[in-house]
Amino acid sequence: MFDFEEIVRSRCSSRRFLPTPIPRELLVEALSLAQLAPSNSNIQPWRLFLAEGERKDRLREALMAEVRANPRELAPLPASFRSYRRELGAIVYGAMGVSRDDEAGRALASRRNYEFFGAPMVGILCMHRELGLVDAVGVGMYLQTLVLGLTARGIGTCVQAALTTYPEVIRRELAIPEELVILCGLSLGYADPDFPANHLKVPKQPVEKNVSILGQVSQSG
Ligand SMILES: Cc1cc2nc3c(=O)[nH]c(=O)nc-3n(C[C@H](O)[C@H](O)[C@H](O)COP(=O)(O)O)c2cc1C
């Protein structure tokens, strides 16, 4: 069996993949594990479309054609969160050898999102559009379980909000029904060990920044 803590600690986003296909047996194992994720009223709201081979190549070509013809910015972050994206960019692009002021280099690196970073398989994660935020939490629990199940089997991943920048292209190419909303993408495959940016330990905040443990109630409160 796998050591849970070791799997959680070893996972990091992969942004260059080898073309080696994912053994179907390992994929099915990870997908079956992810089905065990909890969800509101056990709705199991996740809908995952996986594309490989010709279907994935066709999606990549369609996305790249759209990126060239009609380039769009990533969805902006609220002002108070923008520094996170800047800091992450410095770390990830830095590891790729692209400097802070190299606009063209950054744009090229960012475009690799739409080529799924060379992954042999891409997933598109959806849920029914009538469901709400609480159900998106369930989809998130599914996604993390899947990602960790893949990590345990030596398979790298990158969750990608960038793929939602061209939802109509993805919907058309993968015949995703209108009643589903596209939440994010997931590139998956064996990470290229020779790519320095595949070994980043992106810094995480201390627990206190995200968690408040509330106990004694003060006289004034
Ligand atoms: C919902 C979500 C969307 C993300 N979107 C992208 C993306 O579009 N492109 C990308 O390169 N990384 C994307 N990431 C990966 C994050 O940048 C990454 O998880 C974060 O920087 C922490 O690094 P780590 O995964 O290596 O711990 C996304 C991650 C999540 C969970």
The ligand as a Gaussian input file, in Angstrom:
#p B3LYP/6-31G(d) Opt

LIG

0 1
 C       -8.340000      24.924000      -9.466000
 C       -6.891000      25.012000      -9.929000
 C       -6.596000      25.648000     -11.131000
 C       -5.278000      25.696000     -11.615000
 N       -5.021000      26.242000     -12.846000
 C       -3.777000      26.159000     -13.368000
 C       -3.533000      26.556000     -14.716000
 O       -4.432000      26.975000     -15.448000
 N       -2.266000      26.433000     -15.211000
 C       -1.242000      25.946000     -14.435000
 O       -0.109000      25.867000     -14.942000
 N       -1.434000      25.570000     -13.147000
 C       -2.684000      25.634000     -12.612000
 N       -2.930000      25.171000     -11.345000
 C       -1.824000      24.658000     -10.520000
 C       -1.468000      25.671000      -9.444000
 O       -0.737000      26.723000     -10.001000
 C       -0.679000      24.944000      -8.350000
 O       -1.484000      23.962000      -7.747000
 C       -0.176000      25.884000      -7.262000
 O        0.704000      26.831000      -7.779000
 C        0.537000      25.123000      -6.140000
 O        1.597000      24.364000      -6.674000
 P        1.637000      22.789000      -6.500000
 O        0.438000      22.203000      -7.190000
 O        2.916000      22.363000      -7.152000
 O        1.599000      22.501000      -5.021000
 C       -4.231000      25.124000     -10.840000
 C       -4.541000      24.476000      -9.625000
 C       -5.848000      24.402000      -9.191000
 C       -6.166000      23.634000      -7.921000

